[in-house]
Amino acid sequence: HYLTLGEYDSELCRDDFELACVRDSLKGAVEGSDTNVNDDDIRKGYDERKEVVMLMRYRCGHLAVGVAPLAPDYNVCKSLGRDYFGSGENGSGALQLNLDDL
């Protein structure tokens, strides 16, 4: 699920204050940051055609922010999106992937 940082604050942090603990790291990963971020790769921000920013929440309560390479390649993802979703005229307006079922 994709959110803007504003939506993250208003929708998620409002209901679960613990998510606010990783907001600076998340902002640094998305926009780039000069603040105290441990990972130099996160400071530069991410390239949306090559990487994806992830916020992971584990059952134990641990929260982690990471930047991972986008696989398959961006153009392959665009092509697959068109194939699965369609042009938008006859599509449902959303593509849902049930990863838990794999």
N, C-alpha and C positions, 0 to 999 in steps of 0.2 A: 504494500500500500504506500503510495507516495503522498507526502505532506510538505507544505511549505513550513518554514520555521515558525511563522505566525500561527499556522494551524496546529503545529506541534505544541506550542505554548498554550493556546486557547482550548484545544480539545483534549490533549493527553496529559499535560502537566497539571491542568486544573483538577482533573480527577485522580491523578496519581503523582503526588509530589516527588516521589523517588526518581521519576524520569527527569526531573529538573537537574539532578546531579550530573548528568552526562551532556547537558545542553551545550556547554562551551566546547566540548570535544566534537559534538555533532556539528555545531556551527563552523568549527575549524575545518572539519572534513569537507563540508559542503562549500563554504565560501573562501577558505584559506584563512589563516589566522597568525598573528604575531604574538599571541598570548602563550602561556606556558603549556604547550602541547609537546608530549614526549617524542612523538614520531615525526621526523622531518618530512616524510611523504605527505602527512596530513596537513602540514603548514601551507603547502602550495595550493591546497584545494584539490579538486578532482577533475578529471577530464571526462565529461559525460558520454563521450563517444568511445572511451576505452575502459572506464571504471564505473563501479556502482558503490554508493555509500550505504552501509548497513548498520542498523541498530539492532543488537541481539539482546533478548531478555531470556535468561535461562530459568528453569523451574526453581532452582535454588535461590533466585533473586538477583543473581549477578547480572549486571548490565555492561555491555561492551559496544564500542563504536569501531567500525573498521571500514577500510576501503579495499575492495577486491576487484580484480580484473573482470571485465565484462566478457562472458563467453556464452555463446559464440560471438563473433565479430559484430559490430554495430550494424553494418549493412545487412548481414544475415538476419539479425534480430528484426530489422525493419521489414525485410521480405517475409519472414515468418509471420510477423504481425499482420501484414496485409493478407496473407494466405488464410490465417485462422480467423481474423476479425472481419475481413472484407473491406470494402471501400467506405463503409460507414453508412451508406444509403440503405442497405438491406440488413445491416448487422444490428445486434441488440444494443450496441453502445458500450459494451464491456467485454473483456476477456478475463475469465477466471481460471486460474491454474490451481488445482487441488494437490499440492505437493505432499500432503500427508498420506495420500492414497497411493503413492509410488512405492 
